[in-house]
Amino acid sequence: MNLFKKLKNRKILLIDDDEWIRDSMALFFEDEECCLHTFETAEEGLSEINSSEFDIIIADYMLPGITGLEFFERIQKTCKNAIKILITAYGTDEVFLRARQLGVHDIIEKPFKTENIETSLAPFIKD
């Protein structure tokens, strides 16, 4: 079964301050008929998580305000079952280790392609 057929009934959250990434990912997921909610800041994402549950959460590391890692730390107890992915252009061993400690399932280094998102999600998406 196609990965995106499995994603159609899942709510996906993307937080990235880069408008181009938000827009291109929104178009990509829309073309695949998937529900993607995009936000520029982690604070906006936190507000949305307070009112809605997400199955997949993708956040950039370097964000205005709180970082992606701080965001994942804040949602650690409330979003236990969500698949969490960190995207970053600042991948260091320290960032990778902290992300793993916070329950992040995968880390994608920038620049990335949509295929990287697919590859990252595939092992975690069941029928």
WOPE-V772981 format. One record per residue. N is the residue number from 1. OMEGA is omega in radians with two decimals (none if undefined). Layout:
n: <N	N>
omega: <OMEGA	OMEGA>
//
This chain:
n: <1	2	3	4	5	6	7	8	9	10	11	12	13	14	15	16	17	18	19	20	21	22	23	24	25	26	27	28	29	30	31	32	33	34	35	36	37	38	39	40	41	42	43	44	45	46	47	48	49	50	51	52	53	54	55	56	57	58	59	60	61	62	63	64	65	66	67	68	69	70	71	72	73	74	75	76	77	78	79	80	81	82	83	84	85	86	87	88	89	90	91	92	93	94	95	96	97	98	99	100	101	102	103	104	105	106	107	108	109	110	111	112	113	114	115	116	117	118	119	120	121	122	123	124	125	126	127>
omega: <-3.14	3.14	-3.06	3.01	3.11	-3.10	-3.04	-3.12	-3.12	3.11	-3.07	3.11	3.06	3.07	3.11	-3.12	3.11	-3.09	-3.13	3.12	3.12	-3.09	-3.11	3.10	3.11	3.11	-3.14	-3.13	3.09	3.09	3.13	3.12	3.12	-3.08	3.13	3.07	-3.10	3.11	-3.10	-3.07	3.09	3.12	3.07	3.10	3.11	3.12	3.14	3.13	3.10	-3.09	-3.07	3.09	3.12	3.11	-3.11	3.14	3.13	-3.12	3.03	3.12	-3.09	3.14	3.02	-3.08	-3.12	-3.12	3.07	3.12	3.08	3.08	3.13	3.09	-3.11	-3.11	-3.05	-3.08	-3.06	-3.08	-3.06	-3.04	-3.12	3.00	-3.06	3.14	3.08	3.00	-3.06	2.97	-3.07	-3.08	3.04	3.09	-3.14	3.12	-3.13	-3.14	-3.13	3.11	3.13	3.12	-3.11	3.09	3.08	-3.07	-3.12	3.12	3.12	-3.14	3.07	-0.07	-3.14	3.08	3.12	3.10	3.09	3.09	3.12	-3.13	-3.14	-3.08	-2.99	-3.09	-3.05	-3.08	3.12	3.13	none>
//
